[in-house]
Amino acid sequence: MTDKNVLISQRIRVRITKEFHQEPVISRLVSDYGLTINIKAAFLGQNANSDGWFDLDLQGTKSQIANGLSYLQELKLEVWDENRIGNW
């Protein structure tokens, strides 16, 4: 097995703004980028009228995770990782 095929895990928090509530953002990380997603926690306001936060554990190859994170950046979603937010 080469390093390109080694599965790794990365934990992130992503803010899904209300304009994306009807879009399958997390589902696309699975279907388009081949990631396995474990939702560790989520917060979405009552009636989904505000932004939602999702604490996600991404599993995949280094390139799959990088591509998935690029997708979230293209959508201009706020993404925090363990380095950015410290002890969470």
C-alpha positions as CSV (number, residue, x, y, z in Angstrom):
1,M,0.0,0.0,0.0
2,T,1.4,3.4,-1.0
3,D,1.1,6.6,1.1
4,K,-1.5,7.8,-1.4
5,N,-3.8,5.0,-0.3
6,V,-3.3,5.3,3.4
7,L,-6.5,6.3,5.2
8,I,-6.2,9.2,7.6
9,S,-8.7,11.0,9.8
10,Q,-9.2,14.8,10.3
11,R,-11.6,16.5,12.6
12,I,-13.2,19.8,11.5
13,R,-16.0,22.1,12.4
14,V,-17.9,23.6,9.6
15,R,-20.4,26.4,9.6
16,I,-23.2,25.8,7.1
17,T,-24.9,29.1,6.4
18,K,-28.6,29.2,6.0
19,E,-28.3,29.8,2.3
20,F,-26.9,26.2,2.1
21,H,-29.5,24.5,4.3
22,Q,-31.3,23.0,1.2
23,E,-28.0,21.9,-0.3
24,P,-26.5,18.4,0.4
25,V,-23.1,19.8,1.4
26,I,-22.1,16.9,3.8
27,S,-23.6,14.3,1.4
28,R,-21.4,15.6,-1.4
29,L,-18.3,15.1,0.7
30,V,-19.2,11.4,0.6
31,S,-20.5,11.0,-2.9
32,D,-18.1,13.4,-4.8
33,Y,-15.0,13.1,-2.7
34,G,-15.2,9.5,-1.4
35,L,-14.9,10.5,2.3
36,T,-16.4,8.7,5.2
37,I,-18.0,11.2,7.6
38,N,-18.8,10.7,11.2
39,I,-20.9,13.6,12.6
40,K,-19.6,14.0,16.2
41,A,-22.0,16.9,17.1
42,A,-24.3,19.4,15.3
43,F,-26.1,22.6,16.2
44,L,-28.9,23.9,14.1
45,G,-31.2,26.6,15.4
46,Q,-34.9,26.0,15.9
47,N,-36.7,25.9,12.5
48,A,-33.3,26.0,10.8
49,N,-33.5,29.8,10.5
50,S,-29.9,30.4,11.4
51,D,-26.5,29.0,10.5
52,G,-25.6,25.5,11.6
53,W,-22.4,24.1,13.0
54,F,-21.2,20.5,12.4
55,D,-18.4,18.8,14.2
56,L,-17.2,16.2,11.6
57,D,-14.6,13.5,11.6
58,L,-13.4,13.1,8.0
59,Q,-11.9,9.8,6.9
60,G,-10.1,9.2,3.6
61,T,-6.8,9.5,1.9
62,K,-4.8,12.7,2.2
63,S,-5.9,13.8,-1.3
64,Q,-9.6,13.0,-0.7
65,I,-9.6,15.1,2.5
66,A,-7.7,17.9,0.8
67,N,-10.2,17.9,-2.1
68,G,-13.2,17.8,0.2
69,L,-11.8,20.8,2.2
70,S,-11.2,22.7,-1.1
71,Y,-14.9,22.1,-1.9
72,L,-15.9,23.6,1.4
73,Q,-13.6,26.6,0.7
74,E,-15.1,27.1,-2.8
75,L,-18.5,27.4,-1.1
76,K,-16.9,30.0,1.2
77,L,-18.0,28.1,4.3
78,E,-16.1,28.7,7.6
79,V,-14.0,25.6,8.5
80,W,-12.1,25.2,11.7
81,D,-9.7,22.4,12.4
82,E,-8.0,21.3,15.6
83,N,-5.1,23.6,15.0
84,R,-7.3,26.7,14.6
85,I,-9.6,26.2,17.6
86,G,-7.4,24.4,20.1
87,N,-9.0,22.3,22.8
88,W,-12.5,21.4,21.5
